[in-house]
């Protein structure tokens, strides 16, 4: 299955820089928002710029401010020339970390590395099992980008399918980036030329993989007990 691995790696590596740029843009936007609000409010302490202690806050505002606090805290530090207070109602003075550019660059690379590794692992896990079990995979070709791509699989018996994949980047309520890797199956042709009416990962595995998979006491051919793609669930 080296061809599958090579194509998945090609898709992922091509857009590593795109993910780095995306993370860097988000980090710089976080810093710019903190600087703008600091200028407006006349203070720099993220606890008071993005308060989470008011009982009158909505749940949405609480989590939004909590996320903002945690996001900016990575790039700022207490001003060493200012007096430090540990009283919750007294604002401390914060400045950008002298090495914030380096911090952003490292975190952006780590994020892109993690996202690409996750994408490669998920795609290989999805497709290698199908092709190894089915055998006689004659053609594997891809187009698109890491944001959206399609991989076509063709087999010697005339069967084939297209798998559309993507990385969906999101931010958790704690200000941490995470990714989802949704895959959908299309244009599934069975041996003999019949088109699958309801293509899904579960149905494709049922038709293309002869041996079922045991999952939590239920015999399935892929996906969870509801027929959903088990790799599409979000993880933070």
C-alpha positions as CSV (number, residue, x, y, z in Angstrom):
1,X,0.0,0.0,0.0
2,X,3.0,2.3,-0.5
3,X,1.1,4.1,-3.3
4,X,-1.7,5.1,-1.0
5,X,0.8,6.2,1.7
6,X,2.8,8.2,-0.8
7,X,-0.3,10.0,-2.2
8,X,-1.6,10.8,1.3
9,X,1.8,12.1,2.3
10,X,2.0,14.2,-0.9
11,X,-1.3,15.9,-0.1
12,X,-0.4,16.5,3.5
13,X,3.2,17.8,3.0
14,X,2.1,20.1,0.2
15,X,0.0,22.2,2.6
16,X,2.0,22.0,5.8
17,X,3.0,25.7,5.2
18,X,-0.7,26.6,4.8
19,X,-1.4,25.3,8.3
20,X,1.6,27.2,9.7
21,X,0.3,30.4,8.0
22,X,-3.2,29.8,9.4
23,X,-2.0,29.3,13.0
24,X,0.4,32.3,12.7
25,X,-2.5,34.5,11.5
26,X,-4.7,33.5,14.4
27,X,-1.9,34.2,16.9
28,X,-1.2,37.6,15.5
29,X,-4.9,38.4,15.5
30,X,-5.1,37.4,19.2
31,X,-2.2,39.7,20.0
32,X,-3.7,42.6,17.9
33,X,-7.1,42.2,19.7
34,X,-5.4,42.3,23.1
35,X,-3.4,45.4,22.2
36,X,-6.5,47.2,20.8
37,X,-8.5,46.4,23.9
38,X,-5.7,47.4,26.2
39,X,-5.4,50.8,24.5
40,X,-9.2,51.3,24.9
41,X,-9.4,50.2,28.5
42,X,-6.1,51.6,29.8
43,X,-5.0,48.3,31.3
44,X,-3.2,45.1,30.1
45,X,-4.2,42.4,32.6
46,X,-6.1,39.7,30.6
47,X,-8.1,38.8,33.8
48,X,-9.7,42.2,33.7
49,X,-9.8,42.7,29.9
50,X,-11.6,39.4,29.6
51,X,-13.3,39.0,32.9
52,X,-14.7,35.6,33.9
53,X,-15.7,36.4,37.5
54,X,-19.0,38.3,37.0
55,X,-22.1,36.5,38.0
56,X,-24.0,38.5,35.4
57,X,-22.1,37.1,32.5
58,X,-23.9,34.7,30.1
59,X,-22.4,31.3,29.7
60,X,-21.3,32.3,26.2
61,X,-19.5,35.4,27.4
62,X,-17.8,33.4,30.2
63,X,-16.4,30.8,27.9
64,X,-15.5,33.4,25.2
65,X,-13.5,35.4,27.8
66,X,-11.9,32.3,29.2
67,X,-10.7,31.3,25.8
68,X,-9.4,34.8,25.2
69,X,-7.5,34.8,28.5
70,X,-5.9,31.5,27.7
71,X,-5.1,32.4,24.1
72,X,-3.2,35.6,24.9
73,X,-1.5,34.3,28.0
74,X,1.0,32.3,25.8
75,X,2.3,35.5,24.2
76,X,2.5,38.0,27.1
77,X,4.3,38.2,30.5
78,X,4.3,40.5,33.5
79,X,6.2,43.7,33.1
80,X,9.4,43.2,35.2
81,X,9.5,46.9,35.9
82,X,6.0,47.1,37.3
83,X,4.8,46.3,40.8
84,X,3.1,42.9,41.1
85,X,-0.1,42.5,43.0
86,X,-1.8,39.2,43.8
87,X,-5.1,40.7,44.7
88,X,-7.8,39.6,42.3
89,X,-9.3,43.0,41.9
90,X,-5.9,44.8,41.1
91,X,-4.6,44.7,37.6
92,X,-1.0,43.8,36.8
93,X,0.9,45.2,33.9
94,X,1.6,42.9,31.1
95,X,3.8,43.2,28.0
96,X,4.5,41.1,24.9
97,X,7.0,38.4,25.6
98,X,10.3,39.4,24.0
99,X,10.4,36.0,22.2
100,X,6.8,36.0,21.2
101,X,7.7,35.8,17.5
102,X,9.7,32.6,18.2
103,X,6.9,31.2,20.4
104,X,4.4,31.7,17.6
105,X,6.7,30.1,15.1
106,X,7.3,27.0,17.3
107,X,3.6,26.6,18.2
108,X,2.6,27.0,14.5
109,X,5.0,24.3,13.4
110,X,4.0,22.0,16.2
111,X,0.3,22.5,15.3
112,X,1.0,21.9,11.6
113,X,3.1,18.8,12.4
114,X,0.3,17.4,14.6
115,X,-2.4,18.1,12.1
116,X,-0.5,16.6,9.2
117,X,0.4,13.5,11.2
118,X,-3.2,13.1,12.3
119,X,-4.4,13.4,8.8
120,X,-1.9,10.8,7.5
121,X,-2.7,8.3,10.2
122,X,-6.5,8.7,9.7
123,X,-6.3,8.4,5.9
124,X,-4.0,5.4,6.0
125,X,-6.2,3.7,8.5
126,X,-9.3,4.3,6.4
127,X,-8.0,3.2,3.0
128,X,-5.2,0.6,3.6
129,X,-7.5,-1.9,5.2
130,X,-10.0,-1.7,2.3
131,X,-7.3,-2.0,-0.4
132,X,-5.4,-4.8,1.4
133,X,-8.6,-6.8,1.9
134,X,-10.0,-6.2,-1.6
135,X,-6.7,-6.6,-3.4
136,X,-5.9,-5.8,-7.0
137,X,-6.0,-2.1,-6.5
138,X,-4.9,-0.8,-9.9
139,X,-5.1,2.9,-9.6
140,X,-4.9,5.4,-6.8
141,X,-4.9,9.1,-7.7
142,X,-5.7,12.3,-5.9
143,X,-6.5,16.0,-6.5
144,X,-7.2,19.0,-4.4
145,X,-5.6,20.2,-1.2
146,X,-5.3,19.5,2.5
147,X,-8.4,21.7,3.1
148,X,-10.3,19.5,0.6
149,X,-9.2,16.6,-1.6
150,X,-10.5,13.6,-3.4
151,X,-8.7,10.3,-3.8
152,X,-10.0,7.8,-6.4
153,X,-9.5,4.1,-6.1
154,X,-9.9,1.7,-9.0
155,X,-9.7,-2.1,-8.8
156,X,-9.1,-4.9,-11.4
157,X,-12.6,-6.2,-11.2
158,X,-14.0,-2.8,-12.4
159,X,-15.1,-1.6,-9.0
160,X,-14.1,1.9,-7.8
161,X,-14.9,4.7,-5.4
162,X,-14.0,8.3,-4.7
163,X,-13.2,9.4,-1.1
164,X,-13.4,13.1,-0.3
165,X,-11.4,14.2,2.7
166,X,-10.5,17.4,4.5
167,X,-9.0,18.8,7.7
168,X,-11.4,21.0,9.6
169,X,-9.5,23.2,12.0
170,X,-11.4,24.4,15.1
171,X,-10.7,26.0,18.5
172,X,-11.8,24.4,21.8
173,X,-13.5,26.4,24.6
174,X,-10.1,26.5,26.3
175,X,-8.4,28.2,23.4
176,X,-6.7,25.1,22.0
177,X,-6.7,24.3,18.3
178,X,-7.9,20.8,17.3
179,X,-8.8,19.1,14.0
180,X,-11.5,16.9,12.6
181,X,-10.9,14.7,9.6
182,X,-14.3,14.0,7.9
183,X,-14.4,11.6,4.9
184,X,-17.3,11.0,2.6
185,X,-17.6,8.3,-0.1
186,X,-18.9,9.0,-3.6
187,X,-19.3,7.4,-7.0
188,X,-19.0,3.9,-5.6
189,X,-19.1,1.3,-8.4
190,X,-19.5,-2.3,-7.5
191,X,-18.1,-5.3,-9.5
192,X,-20.4,-5.6,-12.5
193,X,-21.0,-1.9,-12.8
194,X,-23.8,-1.4,-10.3
195,X,-23.7,2.0,-8.5
196,X,-24.0,2.0,-4.7
197,X,-27.2,3.8,-3.8
198,X,-26.2,5.0,-0.3
199,X,-22.4,5.2,-0.2
200,X,-20.8,5.5,3.2
201,X,-17.7,4.2,4.9
202,X,-19.7,1.4,6.5
203,X,-21.3,0.4,3.3
204,X,-18.1,0.6,1.3
205,X,-16.3,-1.6,3.8
206,X,-19.2,-4.0,3.8
207,X,-19.0,-4.5,0.0
208,X,-15.2,-4.2,-0.4
209,X,-13.9,-5.9,2.7
210,X,-14.9,-9.6,2.9
211,X,-14.1,-10.1,6.6
212,X,-16.2,-8.2,9.2
213,X,-14.7,-6.3,12.1
214,X,-15.7,-7.0,15.7
215,X,-16.6,-3.8,17.5
216,X,-18.1,-3.8,21.0
217,X,-19.9,-7.1,20.5
218,X,-21.5,-6.0,17.2
219,X,-20.3,-7.3,13.9
220,X,-19.8,-4.4,11.5
221,X,-17.8,-3.7,8.4
222,X,-16.5,-0.3,9.4
223,X,-17.8,2.8,11.2
224,X,-19.6,2.7,14.5
225,X,-22.8,0.8,15.4
226,X,-24.8,3.6,13.8
227,X,-22.8,3.4,10.5
228,X,-21.0,6.6,11.2
229,X,-17.4,7.2,10.4
230,X,-15.5,6.6,13.7
231,X,-12.7,8.9,12.6
232,X,-14.9,11.9,12.1
233,X,-15.5,12.5,15.8
234,X,-14.0,15.6,17.3
235,X,-11.2,15.4,19.8
236,X,-9.7,18.2,21.8
